[in-house]
Amino acid sequence: LLEYGEVTDIAPDIRLTLHNAGHILGSSMAHFHIGEGLYNVTVTGDFNSGKSRLFDSASNNFPRVESLIMESTYGGAQDNQPSRRKGEDKLVEIVNKTTRRGGKVLIPAFAVGRSQETMLVIEEHMRNGRMDKVPVYLDGMIWEATAIHTTYPEYLNEKIKNRIFHKEKNPFLSDIFNRVDSNNMRQEVIKGEPCVILSTSGMLNGGPIIQYFKELAPDPKNNLTFVGYQAEGTLGRRIQKGWDEVPLSGGNERTESVKVRLDVDSIEGFSGHSDRQQLIEFIRSMKSKPEKVLTVHGDEEKCIDLASTLYKKFHMDTLAPKNLETTRYI
């Protein structure tokens, strides 16, 4: 196990140091010190340079960086996300409006990261009375992933760490949260009272969320709210684009068509990724500016656009490499 800031030799002439990436539990940026400091490369992986309810912001305090390989998930020209406060206000409004008319709020979420972030938002606003107190059901691997977060509080920010151990009751153990652990219980939730359902998978490409969606989509009283990124080609992205009817597997290799009549909303403020402005500011605030930046891990046009912008702003060598393309550093 490598701790943040711990230097280790991984080859005779390469040293590795991990730094907090602020994305999900234990996420790390990798800094490679090559030779006698002749060349230094940092690979960001997914990172969030803004502080979230779970984590501190990503570190960018590197002694030297000649080349930076940086994610570009939200690197497009229009990818500036609203503040987390606006995102939370929107979720409060959606839950109150939907449950008061007798509907259910279905939230597709990744088991690690987005689920816990959303749970903390819901718990706080139900506790302070801004959000109506209704049952919140957790399905898929969310319960297990949440237990891991409470097992390793040293990777969470100070506020949550203190709530877990010192000052207040663990927010993840609030009585509003209910674990769904069987298909029978799933059916009870679908047929039951107004509620919030947090379920995997986050892009509706599998998992128990599909069963909920099939049952809840035709009823306009219900709501589907996205709190995470929806990649091209996924069911989630199709619904975001406004498809009013989608094909789903109905078992026995049959495909059935599901009418999408429920409200559909997207909340951008909960992302575990840096948005475009944060990506630019991340480089601007680095003590050691890289000579070369490779923009990766994003839609092709976003990688290219971000690389072009960084070149113009900072007059550095930039590249949006294609799959299998080789790059020479020195």
C-alpha positions in Angstrom: 0.0 0.0 0.0 1.4 3.4 -1.1 0.4 6.5 0.9 0.0 9.9 -0.7 3.4 11.6 -0.9 5.4 8.4 -0.3 8.3 7.9 -2.8 9.1 4.4 -4.0 11.5 3.0 -6.6 9.6 1.0 -9.3 12.6 0.5 -11.6 16.4 1.2 -11.2 15.9 4.7 -12.6 12.2 5.5 -12.0 10.6 6.7 -8.7 6.9 6.9 -8.2 5.0 9.3 -5.9 1.2 9.2 -5.6 -0.8 12.4 -5.0 -4.5 12.9 -4.1 -6.7 13.2 -7.2 -9.9 14.1 -5.4 -12.0 11.9 -7.7 -13.0 8.8 -5.8 -11.8 7.0 -2.7 -8.1 6.4 -3.0 -7.8 8.0 -6.5 -4.3 9.1 -7.3 -2.2 11.1 -9.6 1.1 9.4 -10.5 4.3 11.4 -10.6 7.3 9.7 -12.2 10.8 10.9 -11.4 13.0 9.5 -14.2 16.8 9.2 -13.9 18.5 11.8 -11.7 15.6 14.1 -12.1 16.3 14.5 -15.8 12.7 14.1 -16.7 9.4 14.1 -14.7 6.0 13.0 -15.9 2.7 13.3 -14.1 -0.3 11.3 -15.1 -3.5 12.8 -13.6 -6.0 10.0 -14.3 -9.5 11.2 -13.4 -9.2 14.2 -11.0 -11.3 16.9 -9.4 -9.5 20.2 -8.5 -12.6 21.5 -6.7 -13.5 20.5 -3.1 -16.4 18.1 -2.8 -18.5 16.9 0.1 -16.3 13.8 0.2 -12.8 14.8 -0.7 -10.3 17.6 -0.6 -9.3 19.1 -4.0 -6.7 17.4 -6.1 -3.1 18.2 -5.4 -1.0 20.0 -8.0 2.1 20.7 -5.8 4.7 18.8 -7.9 8.4 19.8 -7.5 9.0 19.4 -11.3 6.9 18.3 -14.2 8.2 18.3 -17.8 5.3 16.4 -19.2 1.7 16.2 -18.0 -0.8 13.6 -19.2 -4.2 15.0 -18.3 -7.8 13.8 -18.5 -10.2 15.8 -20.7 -13.7 14.4 -19.7 -15.0 17.9 -19.5 -12.5 19.6 -21.7 -14.9 20.9 -24.3 -15.6 24.6 -24.9 -19.1 24.3 -23.3 -18.1 22.1 -20.4 -18.2 24.6 -17.6 -20.3 23.2 -14.7 -22.5 25.1 -12.4 -21.6 25.4 -8.7 -22.3 22.5 -6.4 -24.7 24.7 -4.5 -26.8 25.2 -7.6 -26.8 21.5 -8.2 -27.9 20.7 -4.7 -30.7 23.3 -4.9 -31.9 21.7 -8.1 -31.9 18.2 -6.5 -33.9 19.5 -3.5 -36.5 21.0 -5.9 -36.7 17.8 -8.0 -37.2 15.6 -5.0 -39.8 17.8 -3.4 -41.8 18.4 -6.6 -41.8 14.7 -7.6 -42.6 13.1 -4.2 -45.3 15.7 -3.4 -47.2 14.7 -6.6 -46.9 11.0 -5.6 -44.0 10.1 -7.8 -40.6 8.5 -7.3 -37.1 9.9 -8.1 -34.8 7.5 -9.8 -31.1 8.4 -9.7 -28.6 6.2 -11.7 -25.3 6.4 -9.9 -21.9 4.8 -10.0 -21.4 2.7 -6.9 -18.2 4.4 -5.9 -18.1 8.2 -5.6 -21.2 9.7 -7.1 -23.5 7.6 -4.9 -21.8 8.7 -1.6 -21.7 12.3 -2.7 -25.4 12.2 -3.5 -26.2 10.4 -0.2 -24.4 13.2 1.7 -26.4 15.9 -0.1 -29.7 14.1 0.5 -29.0 13.4 4.1 -28.1 17.0 5.0 -31.1 18.5 3.2 -33.5 16.0 4.7 -32.0 16.6 8.2 -32.2 20.4 7.9 -35.8 20.3 6.5 -35.1 21.7 3.0 -35.9 18.4 1.4 -39.0 16.4 2.3 -38.1 13.3 4.4 -39.0 10.3 2.3 -37.4 6.8 2.2 -34.2 6.6 0.2 -33.4 3.1 -1.3 -29.9 2.0 -2.2 -29.6 -0.8 -4.8 -26.7 -2.5 -6.5 -23.2 -2.3 -4.9 -23.9 1.1 -3.4 -24.3 -0.2 0.2 -21.0 -2.2 0.1 -19.1 0.6 -1.5 -20.4 3.0 1.1 -19.2 0.7 3.9 -15.7 0.9 2.4 -15.7 4.7 2.6 -16.4 4.5 6.3 -13.7 1.9 6.8 -11.1 4.3 5.3 -12.0 7.8 6.6 -8.4 9.0 6.4 -9.0 9.5 2.6 -12.1 11.6 3.2 -12.1 15.3 3.9 -11.8 16.6 7.5 -15.5 17.5 7.9 -16.8 14.0 7.0 -14.1 12.3 8.9 -15.1 14.3 12.1 -18.8 13.5 11.5 -18.0 9.8 11.3 -15.8 9.6 14.4 -16.2 12.6 16.7 -18.9 15.1 16.4 -22.1 13.7 14.8 -23.6 10.5 13.8 -22.2 8.8 10.7 -24.3 10.4 7.8 -24.1 7.2 5.8 -26.0 5.4 8.6 -28.9 7.7 8.7 -32.3 6.0 9.1 -33.5 7.5 5.8 -31.3 5.0 3.9 -32.6 1.5 3.2 -30.8 -1.3 1.5 -32.5 -3.2 -1.3 -31.2 -6.8 -1.1 -33.7 -8.9 -3.1 -35.9 -8.8 -6.2 -39.0 -9.0 -3.9 -38.0 -5.9 -2.1 -37.3 -4.2 -5.4 -40.9 -4.8 -6.5 -42.2 -3.5 -3.1 -40.2 -0.3 -3.7 -41.5 0.1 -7.3 -45.1 -0.4 -6.1 -44.8 1.5 -2.8 -44.9 5.1 -1.6 -43.1 8.1 -3.0 -39.3 7.8 -2.5 -35.8 8.3 -3.9 -34.1 5.3 -5.5 -30.3 5.4 -5.9 -29.1 2.5 -8.1 -26.4 1.2 -10.3 -25.4 1.4 -13.1 -24.7 5.1 -13.5 -25.2 5.1 -17.3 -28.2 2.7 -17.4 -26.1 0.1 -19.3 -27.0 -2.7 -16.8 -27.7 -3.5 -13.2 -30.9 -3.1 -11.2 -31.5 0.4 -12.5 -32.9 -1.2 -15.7 -35.7 -2.9 -13.8 -36.6 0.3 -12.0 -36.5 2.2 -15.3 -38.8 -0.2 -17.1 -41.4 0.0 -14.4 -41.2 3.7 -13.7 -40.5 5.3 -17.1 -44.1 5.2 -18.4 -45.6 7.2 -15.5 -45.3 11.0 -15.8 -45.4 11.4 -12.0 -41.9 9.9 -11.8 -38.6 11.5 -12.4 -35.2 10.3 -13.7 -32.3 12.5 -12.6 -28.7 12.0 -13.9 -25.9 13.1 -11.5 -23.0 11.6 -13.5 -21.5 11.6 -16.9 -23.4 9.8 -19.7 -21.0 8.5 -22.4 -22.0 8.4 -26.1 -23.7 5.1 -27.0 -25.2 4.4 -23.6 -28.9 4.3 -22.8 -28.4 7.2 -20.4 -27.1 9.4 -23.1 -30.0 8.5 -25.4 -32.5 9.4 -22.7 -30.6 12.7 -22.0 -30.9 13.5 -25.7 -34.7 13.3 -25.5 -35.6 9.8 -26.8 -39.2 9.3 -25.9 -39.1 5.5 -26.5 -36.1 3.2 -26.0 -35.5 -0.5 -26.7 -34.7 -2.7 -23.7 -34.1 -6.5 -23.4 -37.2 -8.2 -22.1 -35.7 -11.6 -21.5 -35.7 -14.7 -23.6 -33.6 -12.7 -26.2 -36.6 -10.5 -26.9 -36.5 -6.7 -27.1 -39.3 -4.6 -25.8 -40.0 -0.9 -26.3 -40.3 1.3 -23.2 -42.1 4.7 -23.4 -40.2 7.4 -21.6 -42.9 9.6 -20.1 -41.3 10.5 -16.7 -39.5 13.8 -16.2 -35.8 13.7 -17.1 -33.3 16.0 -15.5 -29.5 16.3 -15.4 -27.5 17.8 -12.5 -23.9 18.7 -13.5 -22.6 20.0 -10.2 -22.0 16.5 -8.6 -19.3 15.4 -11.0 -16.0 13.9 -9.7 -14.2 15.4 -12.7 -12.7 18.9 -13.2 -14.6 21.0 -15.7 -12.9 23.0 -18.5 -12.1 26.1 -16.5 -10.8 24.0 -13.6 -8.6 22.0 -16.0 -7.1 25.3 -17.3 -6.7 26.7 -13.9 -5.0 23.5 -12.7 -2.2 24.1 -15.1 -2.1 27.9 -14.5 -1.6 27.3 -10.8 1.1 24.7 -11.1 4.4 25.9 -9.5 6.3 23.9 -12.1 4.7 24.4 -15.6 5.0 21.4 -17.9 6.7 21.8 -21.2 4.3 19.3 -22.9 0.7 18.4 -22.1 -1.1 15.4 -23.6 -4.9 15.6 -23.3 -6.5 12.1 -23.0 -9.5 10.3 -21.5 -12.3 12.3 -23.2 -14.3 12.5 -26.4 -12.0 13.1 -29.3 -13.3 16.6 -30.1 -12.9 17.6 -26.4 -9.3 16.4 -26.2 -8.4 18.3 -29.3 -10.2 21.5 -28.2 -8.6 21.5 -24.8 -5.1 20.8 -26.3 -5.6 23.8 -28.7 -6.7 26.1 -25.9 -3.8 25.2 -23.7 -1.3 25.8 -26.5 -2.8 29.3 -27.1 -3.0 30.2 -23.5 0.3 28.9 -22.2 2.5 28.6 -25.3 3.4 25.0 -24.5 3.6 21.9 -26.6 0.3 20.1 -26.6 -1.1 16.9 -28.2 -4.4 15.0 -28.2 -3.0 11.5 -29.1 -5.0 8.9 -30.9 -5.3 5.4 -29.7 -2.0 3.5 -30.2 -0.2 6.7 -31.1 3.4 6.8 -29.7 4.8 10.0 -28.2 8.5 10.7 -27.6 9.3 12.8 -24.6 13.1 13.3 -24.8 
